[in-house]
Amino acid sequence: MRVLIINTTERQGGPAIAAYRLTEALKNNGIKAKMLVRRKSTEQLTTVLAERNIASQLSMLWERVKVALHTHFRRNHIYTIDLGYSGGDITELPEFKQADIIHLHWINEGMLSLSSLEKIIASGKPIVWTLHDMWPFTGVCHYAHDCDHYTEHCHECPQMNSRSHRDMAYRIFERKAQLLQGAHIRFVACSRWLGNMASNSYLLQGKRVDNIPNAINTNLFRPRNKRTAREALGLPYDKRLLLFSSHMLNDERKGFHYLREAAIRLAEEHPEWKGQLGIVIVGKHMDPAMCQGIPFDIYPLNYIADEKVMVDVFNAVDIYVIPSLQDNLPNTVVEAMACGVPCIGFNVGGIPEMIDHLHNGYIAEYKNVGDLAGGIHWLLTEGEYDILSREAARKAASTYGESSVAMKYIGIYNQMTGKNE
């Protein structure tokens, strides 16, 4: 069986990492899988670079301008919205023609437009679409936050600051409704949280939505010697270390300001930690102002694309903190757990499905700084750390292992192609 996995980037961002790992897992389980991307970052022969011409680049630029205009140039919203205007036709590529299954992942920012999707659907090839956010079933946004218009019909989009019933979100929602009607697509959500929202959406009514988590290579991501990992990264041996990691550190959805406030609260309530605790921060766009007032040593590391280095990062720290305000099934939580690192996050999105409270980590009340600080202190002092670590690694291996995830997808491919009927 030949599967073509489509994602905007090859290795940048959570969906790309998930799509790349699935490609490798499928190949390791007898499937001829290739990945089609708009931005390639490795020399992997089974990753194909989609052609980028001037027309497609101008189309993407024009879409960004339109988004900026509709959001009144609010920087935080420019990349949280996608209009589905820009993207190329891939149906004439040999990789597309040879494929038995077209497997979509995150296809925004110029990879596929709604017109591109229309041509893919018209080809008649079976389509699997893994949901990494809400865009496939909303009008224009990747995360709807408190808005539930997608359950009936998008309009008066709060992220576009719109008060019009028939605004841009309404019109694109209508376009998607026409596109998806009768389409031979099987949807897969990485978390039950996203799957439930997809099933309750208007656009996916009557569509089957399966739940399959992201895969991880537990031969690579596994517990290693902490001192050796810290030595490789130049981190101190004599401190307990927390980790915060995000592709874009200034993404408000990732909630770094809650970690900052929790750190301040922790130092106020437990001043003995001031010289004993440090915070490692990994990601792009590190602004020193972000850390203002944090009473612990900060160890900033730039965005790391090399998985082997990230294995060292996770093994170097004691706790992974993910104070996201809305998230699907973060790869970083799986990676940390696979390395035996207990995690703490808010009770939101797919995070409570991953972290078992007081068993392999800590789930804090949503946006509760005091509970986040208390949870960090519990993990550092009151929890049986060795047991928490062991249980985290066990769950990662049993739930997110490559072979297990690959076989679930292969089952779907077989059903869609009729090979097990």
N, C-alpha and C positions, 0 to 999 in steps of 0.2 A: 504493500500500500504506500502511496506517495501523498505526503501531507505538506502543504505550503502554509507556514506560520507567518502572519503579517503583523508587524509592529513598526511604529515610526522610527525608533532607534534600536540599535542592537544591544547596547549594554548600559545606556544612561537612563536612570529612573527605575522605580520599582516594577512597572509593567514589563519593561524591556528585560530586566533580569529574570523575571518569572517566565517570560516567553523564551528566552535563550536557554534557561535551565530545562524547560519542557522539551525544547528541540533536542537537546543532548540526551535527555531521559528517553525520548521516543527512539532515537537512533540506537541507544543501548539496549532497546527492547525490540529490535527487528523492524522498525518503521523507517522508511526512506523519507526523512524530514528535512526540509530546507526552510530558511528564514528569509523573508523579503523585508528590507528596511529602507528608510530614506537616509539615515545616517549610520554608517558602519564604522566601528572602532577597533575591530580585530582583523586578522588575516584568515579567519575561518572560511574554508572553501564552501561550506554549505550555507553561508550567509550571502545573499544576493543583494546588490545595491540597486534600488529602483532609479531609473533615469530622472535627473533633475534638469529641466530646461528653464529658459528665461521666463516662459509663459507661466509655468507652475510657481516659480519664485515670486513673480509679480502678483499672482493670484493670492498667495499666502500673505504678502505684504499688504495688499488691499484689504484682506480680511482683518488683519491686525488693526489697520486704520479704522475700519468700520466698527470694530469692537471698542476701540479707544473712544470713538465719537459717541457711541451709544452708552458707554460707561462714564462719560464726561472726564475721560483721561485719568480715572482713578487707577493708579498703578496696580494695586492689589487684585483688581478684577480683570486686567487685560489677558492674563493667562489662565483664568478660571472659567473662561467662556470660549466656546468654539462654535462657529456658525456653519461648519461643514461645507464651506465654499471651495476650499483649496485641496487639491490632490489629483493625482494622475490616473490614467486608464492603464490597468495592469493586465487586462484580459488578453492582450496580444503577446504577452511574454511567454516564452517556452515553458518556464517554471509553472505558470498558471495553467497552461494547456495540458501539461503532463500530470498535474495534481488530481488525485481522487477526492481530496478533502481540502477546502479552503478554511483555514483556521485564523480568524481575526482576533487580535488583542487590542492594544491601544493604538488607534489609527488616526489621531488628530494631528494638528500642526503641519498640514501639508501632505500627509501620507495618502489618505483617501478622502475624497469629497463625497457628498451625498449622491452626486451623479456617478462617481466611480462605483459606489455601492450598488447603485441601480444596475449598472452593467454586470457586476459580479453576480447579482441575484438573477439577472436575465440569462446568464450563461447556463443556468440549471445545475451547476455543481453544488453538492451538499456543503453547507456552511455551518461551522461551529464558531460561536462568538463568545470568548471569555471576557466577562465584565470585570474591569479593574476600577471602575468608578461608575457614576450614574448617567454619563452622557448618552449612552445608547437608548435610554428611556426617558430622558428629559428633553426640553426644547433646546437649550444651549449650554447649560452648566454641567460641570463635572461633579460637583457636590451641591446639593440643594439646601443644605443646612436646615433651617427651620421651615422652609417653604415646602408645601405638599401639593402644589398645583399639578405636578406630574401625575398624580393619581387620577386626575380627571381631564385637565387640559391646561397646558402651560399658557400663562398670560400675566400681564402686569409683573414682569420679572423683577424681583427685588435687586438682583445682582446687576441688572441693567438700569436700575433706578427708573423703571418704567411704570407709568400709571395708565397706560393704554391697554385695553382688553385685547386688541388685535395688533400687538407689538411684534417685534422681531422674533421673540421666543414663541409666540402663538403661531406665526407663519412657518417657522422651521419645524415646530411640533407637528403641524398639519402635513408638511412634506415628509417627515419621518413616518407618519401614520400611513400615508399612501405607499411609501417604500416597503414597509414591513408587512402590509396586507398580503397574505398568501405566500410570503417568502419562506423558502425551505431553510430555516435557520434554527439551530439548537443552541440555546444560551446556557452558559455555565458561569456561576458566581463563585468567587474564591472563598466567600464567607457566607454563613447563613444570614447574617445581617443584611448584606447586599442582595442576597437571593430573595429575602422576604420583601424588600422594597421593590425589586424588579417584578416579582409576582403580583404586587399590589399596584403596579403602574398601569396606566391606560394603554400605553403603547405595546406592552408585552402581554396583554390579556389573551389567554388561550394559548400562549407559547409555553413550551416546556423549559423550565429553568432548573438545571442540576447544580449541585454543590460539590466542587472539587477544589481542595486547597492547592496552593503553589508548592512546587517540588523543591527539594534542596539536596545537594550532594553531601551526605553525612560522612563520606570518606574524607572529604576536605574540611567541612565544618564539623569539628569535633573537639572535645576538651584536650588542651595541651598544657605544657608547663607555663604557669603564669609568670614566673620570674624571667624565663627566656623570652616570652612575648614582650614584656616590658623593656627588657634590654634592647630588643630589636627596634623598638619605637622611641627609645630614650625617655621612658616614663619612670617615675620614682618607684623604688621597691618598698618604701616605708609608709605608704599611704593606702587607704581604701579608696577606690576610684569608681565614680559614676560615669556613665557614657550617655551622651545625647548625640544622635546622628540623623542628618537629613540632607538630601540632595541639595536643597535650597534652604539655608538656615533662616532666611527672612520670610519663609512661608508661615503666615500667621496660623494656618490650620494645624501646623505641627506643634504649636503650643509651647515654644521655648520660654515665653514669659512666665508660664506657670511653674516651670522648673526653677527659674530665677527666684520667684517669690517663695517657693517651697524651700529653696536653699537658705534664704534669709530667715525663714521661720524656723528651720532646723537648727541654725546656729543660735538663734535667740533662745530656743527651748533646751538645747543641748550644746552649750558653748564648748564643751570638751572636744567636740569634733572639729573645731576651727583649724587646728594644726594637723589633724589626722586624715582629713578628707580632701579629695581633689575631683575636679570634673573635666573629663575629656570631651571635646566637642569636635565632631567630624562633619564637614560639609562645605558648600560654596557660600560666598557672600557673608563672611564672618565680620560683623560690625562690633568693635570693642564696646560700643554703647549698650549692646545687648546684655553684657555681663555686669553692667554697672550695679554696684551694691552687693554683689555676691561675695560672701566672706570666706570663700575657699579658693585655693589655687586653681587656675584654669590652664588646661593644656590643649590648645587649638591644633587641629590637624586639617589640612585641606581635603577636599573631596577625594576619595580613594576609589579608583575603578578596579584595581587589582584585587581579586577575591582572596588571594593568598595573604595579602597585607591585611585585609579586613578580618581574616581568621586570627591574625596576631592581635588586632585591635580588640576583638571580642574576648579573646583569652587573657588580655592584659587587665581587663576591668573586673569589678566585683558585681556591679548591678547595671542593667540597661534600663534607662528611664525614657518612656515614650508618652509624653503628655499630649498626644494628638487630640484635637477637638472633633475630628471626623476622619475615619480611616477604614480601609477595607480589610485586608489581611496583610499587614506590613511584613515584607521580606525580612526586615531587620530583626523583628521579634523571633522569627523562625531561626535566623542565623545565630542570634544570641543564645537561644535555648539549646540549639544543637551544640554549641560550645560550652554548655553547662552553666550559663550565666542566668540567674534569676532576673525576671523583668517586672517592671511596675508601670502601669498605665491606667488611664481613666476607663470607667465602665461605659464605653462607647464603641460603636462600629463592630468590627470583627475581633477587637482586642480581647474581650472576655471569653471568646471561643478558644483563644490561644493560651492565655494565662489562667491557670487554675488557682483561684484565690487561696493563699496560705499553703498551697501544695507545691507549686513550682515558681511562685511569684506572688505579686500583690495587685489587686484591683482596687483602685481608689474611686471614691465617689466623684462623679463628673464635675470638673472645674473646682473641686474642693482642695484648695492649697494646703489646708491643715491636714487633710487625710493623705495627700501626696507626701507631705513631709513626714507624717507619722508612719506611712508605709515604708519609706526609705529607711527610717530609724529601725523599724521592725526587722527589715531584711538584714540590716547591719548588725543587729544586736540580739533580737529575741528569737528569730527563726533559726531552725537547725540548718545552717548554711549548706553543709555538705549534702544533706538530704534534698534540699531545694534544688541544688545544682544537679544532682543525679536524676531527679525527677524531670527537670527541664530537658536534659539531654535525652532521656528515655522517650518523652512525649514527642520530641522533634523527630526522632528516628522512626517511631511507630506510625506517626500521623502524616508526616511530610516527606518521607523517603521517596526518592526518585522512582523506583520501580513500582511502588504502590500507586502513585499519582499517574504514571504513564499508563498503567494497565486500565485505570478507570477511563482515561481518554480513549484508549484503544477500543474499549467496549462501546463507547459512543460512536466512534468512527465506523465500527462494524455494523452497528444498528442503522446508521444513516446510509451506508452503502449497500445494505441488505446482505452482508456476508455472513451474518449469523441467523438469518431467517430461513 
